[in-house]
Amino acid sequence: MHHSRRSLLIGILILAIANICFSAKAVIIKLMYRYEVSTQSVIALRMLFSLPVYVAVAWYLHRRSNNVRLSRREWLAISGLGILSYYISSMLDFWGLQYVTAGVERLILYTYPTIVLILSAVLFKKRVTRVQYAALALTYLGVVLAFVAEKGFGDQRNLLLGGGLVFACAITYSFYVVYTGEYVHKVGSAKFTCYAVLAATVPALIQSYLHDGMDLFHFPQQVYVLAGWISIVSTVLPTFLVVEGIRIVGANNSGIIGLIGPVATIALGYIFLGEPITPLQILGTVVVLAGVTLISVLSPKS
């Protein structure tokens, strides 16, 4: 019993660290933008700095005796899902961060379980309960409150455009979540993540080349320090920590621990970016977290 409780606490700590690391991503990106780094360059630097780790882990997993060989169809599917999540979703998210605060970005992204619920109902005819409908309404009421709280902040150049881009990111990421299960169970989460990231690196570097000739090495030293942070601390580390944390505590419990993410982003945005925290923003955050919690954890399972 003592061992089980200790394992649970370790799992909770792992997931808490992973969520804080993920939450720091938006803050780091906005700090990079202060050095006039383009969105294309931010993504290219992120992929380049994280690439060696994913290549090494993929090679290690490939050489293990229990390695699962993939068909051409599975390779294409995993590559497509990787490009959808780590390239297309990232582009939409990073573009959106040019217009909204880090706190609002994380709050909009955190609505993705509501989109997964809708997609499951539309694509797989899964029944949506009354509690889930109420949770959907509650979640988007919270997002509206957060938007109202942002109105007039000096950092907002185009709030609706930025919010729309981040919400589009949440939609594309939700498709990724809906369709990954089959392949994750076949090859394992760590290997799937490595292959997905490697596939997404190709279009990210091609886009950087087309945009500015992949001229990535003329920025101030601080940009490369930040690129290292976003690659290792906010990409590589949390992707593997989340897999281990969910293995220990289970998917439902991990959803509860994920509540720390938006709160951490708001706190980090206040500390490092000087983003204001208002009572209305806090109210919107609480409402969104309550709605997503209902959908992720408390709703009846169909």
C-alpha positions as CSV (number, residue, x, y, z in Angstrom):
1,M,0.0,0.0,0.0
2,H,2.8,2.4,0.9
3,H,4.6,1.5,-2.3
4,S,1.5,2.2,-4.4
5,R,0.9,5.6,-2.7
6,R,4.6,6.5,-3.3
7,S,4.3,5.6,-7.0
8,L,1.1,7.7,-7.3
9,L,2.9,10.7,-5.8
10,I,5.8,10.2,-8.2
11,G,3.4,10.0,-11.1
12,I,1.6,13.2,-10.0
13,L,5.0,15.0,-9.6
14,I,6.1,13.9,-13.1
15,L,2.9,15.1,-14.7
16,A,3.0,18.4,-12.8
17,I,6.5,19.0,-14.1
18,A,5.5,18.1,-17.6
19,N,2.5,20.4,-17.6
20,I,4.6,23.3,-16.3
21,C,7.2,22.6,-19.0
22,F,4.6,22.6,-21.7
23,S,3.1,25.8,-20.2
24,A,6.4,27.6,-20.5
25,K,6.4,27.2,-24.3
26,A,4.1,30.2,-25.0
27,V,6.2,32.4,-22.8
28,I,9.5,31.4,-24.4
29,I,8.0,32.0,-27.9
30,K,6.9,35.5,-27.0
31,L,10.3,36.2,-25.6
32,M,11.9,35.1,-28.9
33,Y,9.5,37.4,-30.8
34,R,11.0,40.3,-28.9
35,Y,14.2,39.7,-30.9
36,E,12.3,39.9,-34.2
37,V,12.5,36.2,-34.9
38,S,9.9,35.1,-37.5
39,T,7.4,32.3,-36.7
40,Q,9.1,30.1,-39.4
41,S,12.5,30.6,-37.8
42,V,11.1,29.8,-34.3
43,I,9.7,26.5,-35.4
44,A,12.8,25.6,-37.4
45,L,15.1,26.3,-34.4
46,R,12.8,24.3,-32.1
47,M,12.9,21.3,-34.5
48,L,16.6,21.5,-35.1
49,F,17.5,21.8,-31.4
50,S,15.3,18.9,-30.4
51,L,16.1,16.7,-33.5
52,P,19.2,14.9,-32.1
53,V,17.4,13.7,-29.0
54,Y,14.5,12.3,-31.0
55,V,16.9,10.6,-33.5
56,A,18.9,9.0,-30.7
57,V,15.8,7.7,-28.9
58,A,14.2,6.5,-32.1
59,W,17.4,4.6,-33.0
60,Y,17.6,3.1,-29.5
61,L,14.0,1.9,-29.7
62,H,14.4,0.6,-33.2
63,R,17.4,-1.6,-32.2
64,R,15.5,-3.3,-29.3
65,S,14.5,-6.9,-29.7
66,N,10.8,-6.1,-29.3
67,N,10.8,-3.5,-32.1
68,V,7.6,-3.6,-34.1
69,R,8.1,-3.2,-37.9
70,L,5.7,-0.9,-39.6
71,S,3.9,-1.2,-42.9
72,R,4.1,1.6,-45.5
73,R,0.5,2.6,-44.6
74,E,1.5,2.9,-40.9
75,W,4.6,4.9,-41.7
76,L,2.5,7.3,-43.8
77,A,-0.2,7.6,-41.1
78,I,2.3,8.3,-38.3
79,S,4.1,10.8,-40.5
80,G,0.8,12.5,-41.4
81,L,-0.3,12.7,-37.8
82,G,3.2,14.1,-36.8
83,I,3.0,16.8,-39.5
84,L,-0.5,17.7,-38.4
85,S,0.4,18.1,-34.8
86,Y,4.1,19.2,-34.6
87,Y,4.1,21.3,-37.8
88,I,0.6,22.5,-38.8
89,S,-0.7,22.9,-35.2
90,S,2.5,24.5,-34.1
91,M,2.4,27.0,-36.9
92,L,-1.1,28.0,-36.1
93,D,-0.3,28.3,-32.4
94,F,2.9,30.2,-32.9
95,W,1.2,32.6,-35.3
96,G,-1.6,33.1,-32.8
97,L,0.9,34.1,-30.1
98,Q,1.8,37.2,-32.1
99,Y,-1.6,38.5,-31.2
100,V,-2.7,37.1,-27.8
101,T,-1.1,36.8,-24.4
102,A,0.4,33.5,-23.3
103,G,-2.3,33.0,-20.7
104,V,-5.1,33.3,-23.3
105,E,-3.3,31.0,-25.7
106,R,-3.0,28.3,-23.1
107,L,-6.6,28.7,-22.0
108,I,-7.8,28.3,-25.6
109,L,-5.6,25.3,-26.2
110,Y,-6.9,23.7,-23.0
111,T,-10.3,23.4,-24.6
112,Y,-9.2,20.6,-26.9
113,P,-11.0,17.9,-24.9
114,T,-14.3,19.6,-25.8
115,I,-13.3,19.4,-29.5
116,V,-12.3,15.8,-29.1
117,L,-15.8,15.1,-27.6
118,I,-17.5,16.8,-30.6
119,L,-15.3,14.9,-33.1
120,S,-16.0,11.6,-31.4
121,A,-19.8,12.3,-31.6
122,V,-19.6,13.3,-35.3
123,L,-17.1,10.8,-36.5
124,F,-17.8,7.8,-34.3
125,K,-21.4,8.5,-33.3
126,K,-20.6,8.5,-29.6
127,R,-23.4,9.7,-27.4
128,V,-23.0,13.1,-25.7
129,T,-24.6,13.3,-22.3
130,R,-26.4,16.2,-20.7
131,V,-23.5,16.7,-18.3
132,Q,-21.1,16.9,-21.3
133,Y,-23.4,19.4,-23.1
134,A,-23.4,21.6,-19.9
135,A,-19.6,21.2,-19.7
136,L,-19.2,22.4,-23.3
137,A,-21.3,25.5,-22.6
138,L,-19.4,26.2,-19.4
139,T,-16.0,25.9,-21.1
140,Y,-16.8,28.3,-23.9
141,L,-18.4,30.8,-21.5
142,G,-15.1,30.8,-19.7
143,V,-13.2,31.5,-23.0
144,V,-15.6,34.4,-23.7
145,L,-14.9,35.8,-20.3
146,A,-11.1,35.5,-20.9
147,F,-11.5,37.3,-24.2
148,V,-13.5,40.1,-22.6
149,A,-10.7,40.4,-19.9
150,E,-8.1,40.8,-22.7
151,K,-9.9,43.7,-24.4
152,G,-7.8,46.8,-24.3
153,F,-4.5,45.2,-23.2
154,G,-1.6,46.9,-25.0
155,D,-0.2,43.5,-26.1
156,Q,-3.2,42.7,-28.2
157,R,-2.8,43.7,-31.9
158,N,-5.6,41.6,-33.2
159,L,-7.3,39.5,-30.5
160,L,-9.9,37.7,-32.6
161,L,-7.3,36.8,-35.3
162,G,-4.9,35.5,-32.7
163,G,-7.7,33.6,-30.8
164,G,-8.9,32.1,-34.1
165,L,-5.5,30.9,-35.0
166,V,-4.9,29.3,-31.6
167,F,-8.4,27.7,-31.7
168,A,-7.6,26.3,-35.2
169,C,-4.5,24.8,-33.5
170,A,-6.7,23.2,-30.9
171,I,-8.9,21.7,-33.6
172,T,-6.0,20.2,-35.6
173,Y,-4.5,18.9,-32.4
174,S,-7.8,17.3,-31.5
175,F,-7.8,15.4,-34.8
176,Y,-4.3,14.2,-33.9
177,V,-5.6,13.0,-30.5
178,V,-8.6,11.2,-32.0
179,Y,-6.6,9.2,-34.5
180,T,-3.3,8.4,-32.7
181,G,-4.6,5.7,-30.4
182,E,-4.4,2.8,-32.9
183,Y,-0.7,3.6,-33.7
184,V,0.4,4.4,-30.2
185,H,-0.8,1.0,-29.0
186,K,1.0,-0.7,-31.8
187,V,4.4,0.9,-31.6
188,G,4.4,2.5,-28.1
189,S,4.1,6.2,-27.1
190,A,7.8,7.1,-27.1
191,K,8.5,5.6,-30.5
192,F,5.4,7.1,-32.0
193,T,6.4,10.5,-30.7
194,C,9.9,10.3,-32.1
195,Y,8.7,9.2,-35.5
196,A,6.0,11.9,-35.5
197,V,8.5,14.7,-34.6
198,L,11.0,13.5,-37.2
199,A,8.3,13.6,-39.9
200,A,7.3,17.2,-38.9
201,T,10.8,18.4,-39.0
202,V,11.0,18.0,-42.8
203,P,8.2,20.6,-43.7
204,A,9.3,22.9,-40.9
205,L,12.8,23.1,-42.4
206,I,11.5,23.4,-46.0
207,Q,9.3,26.3,-45.0
208,S,12.2,28.0,-43.3
209,Y,14.3,27.6,-46.4
210,L,11.5,29.0,-48.7
211,H,10.8,31.9,-46.3
212,D,14.3,33.1,-45.6
213,G,16.8,30.6,-47.1
214,M,17.0,28.9,-43.6
215,D,19.1,31.8,-42.4
216,L,18.9,30.7,-38.8
217,F,22.3,31.7,-37.4
218,H,22.4,35.5,-37.3
219,F,20.3,36.1,-34.2
220,P,21.6,37.4,-30.8
221,Q,22.9,34.8,-28.4
222,Q,19.8,35.0,-26.3
223,V,17.7,33.6,-29.1
224,Y,19.6,30.4,-29.1
225,V,19.4,30.1,-25.4
226,L,15.6,30.5,-25.7
227,A,15.6,28.0,-28.6
228,G,17.4,25.5,-26.4
229,W,14.8,26.0,-23.6
230,I,11.8,25.6,-25.9
231,S,13.3,22.5,-27.6
232,I,14.5,20.6,-24.5
233,V,12.5,22.0,-21.6
234,S,9.1,22.6,-23.4
235,T,9.2,19.9,-26.1
236,V,11.5,16.9,-25.5
237,L,11.3,16.6,-21.7
238,P,7.5,16.9,-21.3
239,T,6.7,14.6,-24.3
240,F,8.5,11.8,-22.5
241,L,7.4,12.7,-19.0
242,V,3.7,12.8,-20.0
243,V,4.0,9.2,-21.3
244,E,5.6,8.0,-18.1
245,G,3.2,10.0,-15.8
246,I,0.1,8.6,-17.6
247,R,1.4,5.1,-17.3
248,I,1.7,5.5,-13.5
249,V,-1.5,7.5,-12.6
250,G,-3.8,6.7,-15.5
251,A,-5.4,9.0,-18.2
252,N,-8.3,10.3,-16.0
253,N,-6.0,11.4,-13.2
254,S,-3.7,13.0,-15.6
255,G,-6.6,15.1,-16.8
256,I,-7.0,16.5,-13.3
257,I,-3.3,17.2,-13.0
258,G,-3.4,19.0,-16.3
259,L,-5.3,21.8,-14.6
260,I,-2.0,23.2,-13.5
261,G,-1.1,24.0,-17.1
262,P,-3.2,27.2,-17.8
263,V,-2.6,28.4,-14.2
264,A,1.2,28.0,-14.7
265,T,1.1,29.9,-18.0
266,I,-0.7,32.8,-16.5
267,A,1.8,33.0,-13.6
268,L,4.8,32.6,-16.0
269,G,3.4,35.3,-18.3
270,Y,3.0,37.6,-15.4
271,I,6.5,37.0,-14.2
272,F,8.5,37.0,-17.4
273,L,6.3,39.0,-19.8
274,G,4.6,41.4,-17.5
275,E,1.1,40.2,-18.7
276,P,-1.6,41.5,-16.4
277,I,-3.8,39.3,-14.2
278,T,-7.3,40.7,-13.7
279,P,-10.3,39.3,-11.7
280,L,-12.3,38.7,-14.9
281,Q,-9.4,36.7,-16.4
282,I,-9.2,34.6,-13.2
283,L,-13.0,34.0,-13.4
284,G,-12.7,33.0,-17.0
285,T,-9.9,30.6,-16.2
286,V,-11.8,29.0,-13.4
287,V,-14.9,28.5,-15.6
288,V,-12.8,26.9,-18.4
289,L,-11.0,24.6,-16.0
290,A,-14.3,23.5,-14.5
291,G,-15.9,22.8,-17.9
292,V,-12.9,20.8,-19.1
293,T,-12.7,18.9,-15.9
294,L,-16.3,17.8,-16.2
295,I,-15.7,16.6,-19.8
296,S,-12.3,14.9,-19.0
297,V,-13.1,13.3,-15.7
298,L,-16.6,13.7,-14.2
299,S,-18.8,13.0,-17.2
300,P,-20.4,9.6,-17.4
301,K,-18.4,7.4,-19.8
302,S,-20.3,6.1,-22.8
